[in-house]
């Protein structure tokens, strides 16, 4: 501890000595403030361990996200689709100009039959003899099968009119539609990602790492974009059709269970809910089960789902369902 100076000693100090004393006091004050901040943080952490919820948070687990909202958190539709060369990079250290195709040499290829244009169709479109064949278009899509990767090489025949009414117009063989326009993803690859993510409950971070171990670079950002875009394009209409089927049945069942979605809660430890709507026990021909995420469980949530339902809804004794019955009768 520094020596204490009396008033008389300070009065007898020179200007330089007083400046030195002040600078020493400032250094001591800074050190004290740092120690106080450390102690406050230690007390906060100790109180958190003693009185707080003992659950791991997203920030404390590397690569882990909520089971249901990981895709929404990672999704950014403004990020461009990765090119085939980015997903399947060269395994050599140096890439030579014009050697792009050799980058895929370590993956098996399946040459699919070309999408042809028949002579009859050409003559009908261009007129007999008013066409000639151009260089075929070739593109690649990546198909994933368990424990194997195959690069699909698609070939589209291309023709151009040389005379007649369609001179200089192009005609291509009918190719299958992509799952997502311009994307390397195939139905098998997306199905594999969805299976690992939602059936096996594995985070996309781990899927990304597993792909990288196989020499395939597909980021969880890209996988999230695929999931969200396909959910909007394909799954949402399918769920709407399932809801129509469910509400046409004479008996349905509903229940809700609390869940916590990080980043979608109004306050810390607030509860969100996963509502489950399903067909009755004896409807075995084509059972329907629909999961519906909601931020609360007030009666407006089931009321919106069952607003025009005329059958029997089997539930527990939750008050919200009684309000639902009352509102539907009015």
Protein Blocks (a to p, Z undefined) as FASTA:
>chain_A
ZZdddfklmmmpcfklmmmmmmmmmmmmmmmmmmmmmmmmmmmmmmmmmmmccdddfklm
ghiacfklmmmmmpcfkbccddfklmmccfbfbdcehilmmmmmmpccdddddddddfkl
mmmmnoghiaccddddddddddddehiacdddddddddddfedjlgoiacdddddddfbg
hiabdfklmmmmmmmmmmnopafklmmmmmmmnopacdfklmmmmmmmmmmmmmmmmmmm
mmmmmmmpmbdcddddddddehiafbghiacddddddddfklmklgcddddddfbfcfkl
mmmmmmmpcbdcdddfbfklmmmmmmmmZZ
